[in-house]
Amino acid sequence: MNAPQTGEFAHLGKSVVIKGELSGSEDLYVDGNVEGSIELRNHSLTVGPNGNVKADVSAKAVIIQGKLDGSVNASDRVELRKSAVVTGDVTTQRIAIEEGAFLKGKVDIQKDGGKAGSASS
Amino acid sequence: MTSVSDNVMRFFKSSSNQTAGPAVPQKLTRRSSGMGEISRLLNSSSENTLCVLDLGSTSPSNIRFFTGRGHKNYSEDLLRSALDPTLRIQDSAGNSVLDSKKFLEENLVYENAQFDIVLCWNLPDYMEESLVKPTIDRLWSVLKPGGLLLAFFHTRDAGPDSICYRYHVTATDMLEMQEVKFAPPGRPASDKRSPRLQRVFNNRHIENLFRDFASIKFFLARDAIREVLVVR
């Protein structure tokens, strides 16, 4: 998967290094290095194949192709693509994990309005 | 229901067709008495959330299985973690070994006694000697009293090239198996190899390994595997 082609999103290229708190109200694509925390309440975070994120992440949807070290809290869904390397606990309603993805941590599926959570591959 | 002979035939068929199509790891199946007991516990605990630690390669189907039943799932791929080159040290005889102290500072770090079930799979057979006992001791400390640990051990009939499998649970005592391959440190991602069987434990070794546990039960299978179900 490449960077999103449509819609409003912010793009951090692979040469970008950020340390600190990162928050916003648009979708974010990270292909560089981020260390600290990321909060995108009703928007999605995509960690590109070159992305290296050391941060606790909170977003509506989190799609990971690169490396993420930290807890992930997604109100809607988490997708781990085959190249994903994730170290940290994942809390979400739905999770999809491709064959080949690496996850070290807890998966906690939160139920929404009595509907059972599920994980899919 | 797939029999052992079906699995053998599928294995040879897949071996003879290696040049056709992409190399997609094929899933075989095996019946597991130990997993049967654990499945009954998982299926009967619909009201109680169990905490499960899966020590195999990340398995989407295992995560789906456990979380879909309302249980908590933790994943740690210890074989892959043990590939970290920074863990290598030299022992007093000058041999290269893995530093178990550092390994356990970076892995299996949990609050005491929180897991109801630990799925160890075939980990001890493929782990380097210096890590095996310290890892089992750590697993004892993170299991709840009465918690279950399932491990598989090869019997004497197994050769050093015995395939290392990862295991995917199903709702029954049937496990799906898939060959595990890693790219060694410093090698390109395409250069994946299967971990080598490090040794074959006999029953006495296994009993010593789990001597701190309350009970141990052996199941001998037809495929040169001994299953061990221990209770803390």
Chai-1 contact restraints between the chains, C-beta under 6 A:
chainA,res_idxA,chainB,res_idxB,connection_type,confidence,min_distance_angstrom,max_distance_angstrom,comment,restraint_id
A,I97,B,P60,contact,1.0,0.0,6.0,A-B,restraint_1
A,A101,B,T58,contact,1.0,0.0,6.0,A-B,restraint_2
A,F102,B,T58,contact,1.0,0.0,6.0,A-B,restraint_3
A,L103,B,T58,contact,1.0,0.0,6.0,A-B,restraint_4
A,L103,B,S75,contact,1.0,0.0,6.0,A-B,restraint_5
A,K104,B,E76,contact,1.0,0.0,6.0,A-B,restraint_6
A,K106,B,Y74,contact,1.0,0.0,6.0,A-B,restraint_7
A,V107,B,I63,contact,1.0,0.0,6.0,A-B,restraint_8
A,V107,B,T67,contact,1.0,0.0,6.0,A-B,restraint_9
A,V107,B,N73,contact,1.0,0.0,6.0,A-B,restraint_10
A,I109,B,T67,contact,1.0,0.0,6.0,A-B,restraint_11
A,S118,B,G68,contact,1.0,0.0,6.0,A-B,restraint_12
A,A119,B,I63,contact,1.0,0.0,6.0,A-B,restraint_13
A,A119,B,R64,contact,1.0,0.0,6.0,A-B,restraint_14
A,A119,B,T67,contact,1.0,0.0,6.0,A-B,restraint_15
A,S121,B,P60,contact,1.0,0.0,6.0,A-B,restraint_16
A,S121,B,S61,contact,1.0,0.0,6.0,A-B,restraint_17
